[in-house]
Amino acid sequence: MKKRIFFILSGLSLLAFSFWFLMSSEEPNQLFSQKVKVALRAVGHQLLLAHGDSTSLVMPVTSLTENTYQLSFQKPLSLDPSALVVVIDSVFQKAELPKDYLVETLACEAQEVAYSYQIVNQVENNIVPCAGRILPENCYTIHLSFKPLGTKSINKEYISYALMLCGFVLLLLGFKQKTQDEKSKALDTPAFETIGSFRFYPEQNKLVKQAEEISLSKKECELLEIFAAKPNQVIKRDELTKKVWEDHGVIVGRSLDTYISKLRKKLEADSSIKIINVHGVGYKLEINT
């Protein structure tokens, strides 16, 4: 019983935790994506102002993959790589975004990289080439990728699904243990029939009245089983002798009457029970309720 409760409670707790863990891993990712899009729109706005354009639109920032975003513009513009690096760094610092990212500037028609650079935590490892070369006026899109984030997110999903699987396994073990407990209980509890104030245990050849046990012989037990199956009904002598004696290859004379007499004595502790002789027919177990 305790083992079954442990399995079920552990399984439910593990499932609840895994769902919470999965949801908690998704919420920061959604918030991060929103922060990046807001920051990139601010970058686009400053780049247009640096180009002398205060009227054209910064187009909606789109997610190309889980960790790659695209910034595009309504009209062509020229780009100063040095200004691009400074603007993105300044905006990202204010937005508290990671310092590990890759920036690629692509020409719209050719979809070729016109300029790119990489920023990492260690300043000495930053790659910012051709900072002074101005890109001519053209249609450009800027792609920004945060490389390290994908692995963490995937790992969290794997961990969550693994925890869910463990939770389901524990629940399965709990329900399996319940079935085993029920079977064991059924095996441990002897079957009995109620006859008046007695409990009759045919498998154990005994009667129990309160705390008193009354042993029965095998023949007495077989006779009482027949009577208990048909209370208050007349059972013919021939039926009784056939089932108890003749079916086992034994033919008796007055044995039936002898065993009936013994049963009467063992049942006399309950006055509501009587084995009555129906003259010329057989016997009846009479139970007055």
C-alpha positions, -999 to +999 in steps of 0.1 A: +000+000+000+027+024+010+048+015-020+018+022-043+011+056-028+048+065-031+049+056-068+017+075-076+026+106-056+062+106-070+049+102-106+024+130-102+050+153-086+075+146-114+049+152-141+039+185-125+076+196-121+084+186-158+054+207-171+065+236-150+101+232-161+091+231-198+068+261-194+095+281-175+120+273-203+096+286-229+086+318-212+122+333-211+127+323-247+095+342-257+105+372-236+140+371-251+126+371-287+104+401-279+134+420-264+155+413-295+128+425-319+123+457-299+160+463-298+165+457-335+137+482-344+156+507-323+188+499-342+169+504-375+155+537-364+190+550-355+205+538-387+178+556-407+185+588-388+222+585-394+213+582-431+193+614-428+160+596-432+134+604-406+102+594-425+106+560-440+096+529-420+116+502-403+098+470-414+086+445-388+114+424-374+110+387-382+124+355-367+141+334-394+150+306-370+148+302-332+178+324-327+182+344-360+163+376-366+159+399-397+158+437-398+147+453-430+138+488-443+111+504-464+136+522-486+172+517-498+200+533-476+237+534-473+254+518-443+285+527-424+299+495-408+315+515-380+281+531-372+264+498-374+287+482-349+284+511-325+246+514-328+240+477-322+264+475-293+248+506-276+212+494-281+220+458-270+238+470-238+207+490-228+184+460-236+208+437-216+211+413-245+239+387-248+273+398-260+277+368-283+262+374-317+268+374-354+257+403-377+253+398-415+242+426-439+228+412-471+219+429-504+182+422-510+183+412-547+215+391-547+211+378-512+248+380-508+266+391-476+278+427-482+292+430-447+294+409-415+311+408-382+311+388-349+310+399-313+319+376-284+324+381-247+361+384-250+368+417-268+401+404-281+383+377-301+358+401-318+359+401-356+350+435-371+366+438-405+365+468-429+351+492-404+357+523-425+342+511-458+308+527-465+282+504-482+266+522-511+229+530-511+210+499-517+183+476-504+197+458-473+185+434-447+204+428-415+205+393-400+215+389-364+221+354-348+226+344-312+244+311-315+247+298-280+209+300-271+196+271-292+215+244-274+203+254-239+166+255-251+169+221-267+186+207-236+157+220-214+132+204-237+150+170-236+152+172-198+115+181-195+105+152-217+128+128-199+112+139-166+077+134-180+086+099-191+099+091-156+067+104-142+045+082-164+067+052-156+062+058-118+024+062-123+024+029-142+043+012-114+018+027-089-012+013-107+005-020-113+013-022-076-024-015-068-034-045-089-008-066-071-020-054-037-056-062-046-046-097-057-026-103-026-054-090-004-078-114-021-054-143-016-048-134+020-085-130+029-101-165+032-135-168+016-164-175+039-202-178+039-225-164+065-248-189+081-269-172+108-243-159+133-216-183+120-189-177+095-184-208+074-149-213+059-153-244+036-116-242+024-105-244+061-132-269+073-143-247+102-171-226+116-164-194+135-188-177+159-174-146+174-140-157+188-148-194+189-137-218+161-155-250+155-137-276+135-155-297+109-147-330+094-144-332+056-178-349+053-195-324+076-180-295+056-192-310+023-227-315+037-228-280+051-217-265+018-247-282+001-271-269+027-256-234+026-261-232-011-298-239-007-310-225+026-346-232+036-350-257+008-355-294+011-326-315-002-333-351-009-314-378+008-303-393-025-288-360-036-268-357-004-255-392-004-246-390-041-227-358-038-209-366-006-203-403-008-214-421-040-195-396-063-164-407-045-171-444-051-184-450-015-219-463-008-231-457+027-260-469+049-268-447+080-236-425+076-257-395+064-279-395+096-248-398+117-231-367+101-263-347+102-265-354+139-230-341+144-237-310+124-267-302+145-247-303+176-221-279+162-248-255+150-268-256+182-250-225+195-273-204+172-310-211+179-320-195+146-304-224+127-318-259+125-314-289+103-348-303+100-356-339+089-384-340+063-397-375+067-393-397+037-378-369+016-345-355+031-333-326+051-336-288+052-313-261+066-338-238+082-325-203+090-348-179+108-339-142+102 
